[in-house]
């Protein structure tokens, strides 16, 4: 059974769960060493895992492989920015994702003509309602009085803009080649620039055994999460996948920050209400595709 035979909704849920695991490990690792070192190990394992799958199931080199490779370099730089923001606050950083996701949907509506989804009867109305609830979710979690440093704000703005563009680019890529092939060359590019950065800045290549093992687990979780996401994008639209995955990541990321990193003092009734709205968005998206 291939991944493309699995319903895209199931793939998105699996992707969300594995992404949360990867992000949580990312923050734990980033507390010990630089973002570059964390990403260097992460992308090395990502490339090895996806490379194994690519060798077994595909092993074909498309003519536009270099585009995936260059895209991987850009993604690595954006994730380095995100990792630095996570070191400041995991729960608050994760909760800014809806902005980038929302911008990505807007771009997809224009560039990929996905606005037609909202004209598909009752299902379209449900999707539109879910989309309109996205800003509300962000507002419920946002606390202007508890805003972090200017550095955190700059990091988040850069990542949000990149996130929006990435959504459309990936959809175009997976429509032109198998998801595992796109990821193989993407991770090769991400790994390349990460390790060039490590060697250029003379960071330690070997940290310790525990760091390597944890990085290995993160690499497996992260690579499978993105593989599931890319496969889902091949089966569905940017709008559908984003409207389901974003609230799921918000809920799981918040719980991870609360339980794993003791950020419960940051939660308020308003934020709990936001968690509830995120759940409603998920229900609407799932119901729209029945």
C-alpha positions in Angstrom: 0.0 0.0 0.0 1.5 3.4 -1.1 1.1 6.6 0.9 -1.0 8.0 -2.0 -3.7 5.4 -1.2 -4.1 6.8 2.4 -6.8 9.5 2.8 -5.1 12.9 2.8 -6.9 13.8 6.1 -5.1 10.8 7.8 -1.8 11.9 6.4 -2.2 15.4 7.7 -3.1 14.2 11.2 0.0 11.9 11.2 2.1 14.8 9.9 0.8 17.0 12.7 1.6 14.5 15.4 5.2 13.9 14.1 5.8 17.6 13.6 5.0 18.3 17.2 7.4 15.6 18.3 10.1 17.1 16.0 9.5 20.7 17.2 9.6 19.6 20.9 12.9 17.8 20.4 14.2 20.8 18.4 13.6 23.1 21.3 15.3 20.7 23.8 18.3 20.4 21.5 18.5 24.1 20.8 18.9 24.8 24.6 22.2 23.0 24.5 23.9 24.1 21.2 23.4 26.5 18.3 20.5 26.4 15.8 23.0 25.4 13.1 24.3 22.4 15.0 20.7 21.2 15.7 19.7 21.6 12.0 23.0 20.0 10.8 22.1 16.7 12.6 18.4 17.0 11.8 18.9 17.4 8.0 21.6 14.7 7.9 19.1 12.2 9.4 16.3 13.6 7.2 18.3 13.1 4.1 19.4 9.6 5.1 15.8 8.5 5.9 14.2 10.0 2.8 17.2 8.9 0.7 16.6 5.3 1.7 13.0 5.5 0.8 13.8 7.3 -2.5 16.4 4.6 -3.4 13.9 1.8 -2.6 10.8 3.2 -4.3 11.9 5.7 -6.9 15.6 6.5 -7.4 14.8 8.6 -10.5 16.4 12.1 -11.0 14.1 14.6 -12.6 15.4 17.4 -14.8 14.4 20.1 -12.3 16.1 18.4 -9.3 18.3 21.5 -8.9 15.2 23.6 -8.1 14.4 21.2 -5.2 18.0 21.5 -4.1 18.1 25.3 -4.0 14.7 25.4 -2.3 16.1 23.1 0.4 18.8 25.7 1.1 16.2 28.5 1.5 14.1 26.3 3.8 17.1 25.5 6.0 17.7 29.2 6.5 14.1 29.8 7.3 14.0 26.9 9.8 17.2 28.3 11.5 15.3 31.5 12.1 12.3 29.6 13.5 14.6 27.6 15.8 16.1 30.8 17.2 12.5 32.0 17.9 11.6 28.7 19.6 14.5 29.2 22.1 12.7 32.3 23.3 9.2 30.7 23.7 7.9 27.5 22.1 4.2 28.2 22.9 4.2 31.7 21.6 6.3 30.9 18.5 4.1 28.0 17.5 1.0 30.2 17.9 2.2 32.6 15.3 2.1 29.9 12.6 -1.5 30.7 11.7 -0.4 34.0 10.2 2.0 32.4 7.8 -0.5 29.6 7.0 -3.2 32.2 6.4 -1.0 34.1 4.0 -0.1 30.9 2.3 -3.8 30.1 1.7 -4.3 33.6 0.3 -1.5 33.1 -2.2 -2.9 29.7 -3.2 -6.3 31.2 -3.7 -4.8 33.7 -6.2 -1.9 31.8 -7.8 -3.4 28.3 -7.9 -7.1 29.4 -8.3 -8.1 27.5 -5.2 -10.9 30.1 -4.5 -13.1 27.7 -6.5 -13.2 25.4 -3.5 -15.5 27.9 -1.7 -18.1 27.6 -4.5 -18.6 23.9 -4.0 -21.9 23.9 -2.2 -22.2 23.1 1.6 -18.6 21.8 1.7 -17.4 25.2 0.3 -19.3 27.1 3.0 -17.8 24.9 5.7 -14.3 25.5 4.3 -15.0 29.3 4.1 -16.2 29.3 7.7 -13.0 27.5 8.8 -10.9 30.0 7.0 -12.7 33.0 8.6 -12.2 31.4 12.0 -8.4 31.3 11.5 -7.7 34.9 12.3 -10.0 34.6 15.4 -7.8 31.7 16.6 -4.7 33.8 16.3 -6.3 36.8 18.0 -7.4 34.6 21.0 -3.8 33.5 21.5 -2.1 36.8 20.9 -1.1 39.0 23.9 0.3 42.3 22.9 1.3 43.1 26.5 3.4 40.0 26.7 5.2 40.5 23.3 8.8 39.4 23.3 11.9 41.2 22.3 12.4 43.0 18.9 14.6 40.1 17.9 11.8 37.6 18.4 9.4 39.8 16.4 11.9 40.1 13.5 12.6 36.4 13.5 8.8 35.6 13.3 8.1 38.1 10.5 10.9 36.6 8.4 9.6 33.0 9.0 6.0 33.9 8.4 6.7 35.5 5.0 8.8 32.5 4.0 6.0 30.1 5.1 3.5 31.7 2.9 5.6 31.4 -0.2 6.7 27.8 0.6 3.1 26.6 0.6 2.6 27.5 -3.1 6.1 26.4 -4.1 5.7 22.9 -2.6 2.3 22.4 -4.2 3.9 23.1 -7.6 6.8 20.8 -6.9 4.8 17.8 -5.8 2.6 18.1 -8.9 5.8 17.8 -11.0 7.5 14.9 -9.2 7.0 12.3 -6.5 6.9 13.7 -3.0 9.9 11.5 -1.9 12.0 12.7 -4.8 11.2 16.4 -4.0 12.2 15.8 -0.4 15.4 13.8 -1.2 16.9 16.8 -3.1 15.4 19.3 -0.8 17.0 17.8 2.2 20.3 17.4 0.3 20.2 21.2 -0.2 19.2 21.8 3.5 22.0 19.5 4.7 24.6 21.1 2.5 24.0 24.7 3.7 23.7 23.7 7.3 27.0 21.8 7.4 28.7 24.6 5.4 27.5 27.0 8.2 28.7 24.7 10.9 32.2 24.3 9.4 32.5 28.0 8.4 31.6 29.1 11.9 33.8 26.4 13.4 31.1 24.9 15.5 31.7 21.5 17.1 30.8 18.7 14.7 30.4 16.1 17.5 28.5 17.0 20.6 27.9 13.8 22.5 26.1 10.5 22.2 22.9 11.7 23.8 22.6 14.6 21.4 23.3 12.3 18.4 20.6 9.8 19.5 18.0 12.5 20.2 18.9 14.1 16.8 18.4 10.8 15.1 14.9 10.5 16.6 14.0 14.1 15.6 15.3 13.4 12.1 13.1 10.4 11.6 10.0 12.1 13.0 10.6 15.3 11.0 11.3 13.6 7.7 8.2 11.3 7.9 6.1 14.3 9.0 7.0 16.3 5.9 6.7 13.2 3.6 3.2 12.7 4.8 2.5 16.5 4.3 3.9 16.5 0.8 1.9 13.4 -0.1 -1.3 15.0 1.2 -0.6 18.1 -0.8 -0.4 15.9 -3.9 -3.8 14.5 -3.1 -5.5 17.7 -1.9 -5.2 21.5 -2.1 -3.1 23.9 -0.1 -6.2 25.4 1.4 -7.7 22.0 2.5 -4.4 20.7 4.0 -3.5 23.9 5.7 -6.9 24.5 7.3 -6.7 21.0 8.9 -3.0 20.9 9.8 -2.7 24.5 11.2 -5.2 24.2 14.1 -3.9 20.7 14.8 -0.3 22.0 15.2 -1.6 24.9 17.4 -3.4 22.5 19.7 -0.5 19.9 19.9 2.2 22.6 20.0 0.4 24.4 22.9 0.0 21.1 24.9 3.6 20.3 24.3 4.8 23.7 25.5 2.5 23.3 28.6 3.4 19.8 29.5 6.9 19.4 28.3 8.3 22.9 28.9 6.2 24.0 31.9 4.7 27.1 30.1 1.3 26.6 31.7 1.6 30.0 33.4 1.3 31.6 29.9 -2.2 30.1 29.4 -5.3 32.1 30.0 -9.1 31.6 29.5 -8.8 33.4 26.2 -6.1 31.0 25.0 -8.1 28.0 26.1 -11.0 29.4 24.1 -8.6 29.7 21.1 -7.8 26.0 21.5 -11.5 25.3 21.3 -11.9 27.4 18.1 -9.0 25.5 16.6 -10.8 22.3 17.3 -14.0 23.7 15.6 -11.9 24.5 12.5 -10.7 20.9 12.3 -14.2 19.6 12.6 -15.4 21.9 9.8 -12.6 20.9 7.4 -13.2 17.2 8.1 -16.9 17.6 7.6 -16.5 19.6 4.4 -14.8 16.6 2.7 -17.3 13.9 3.5 
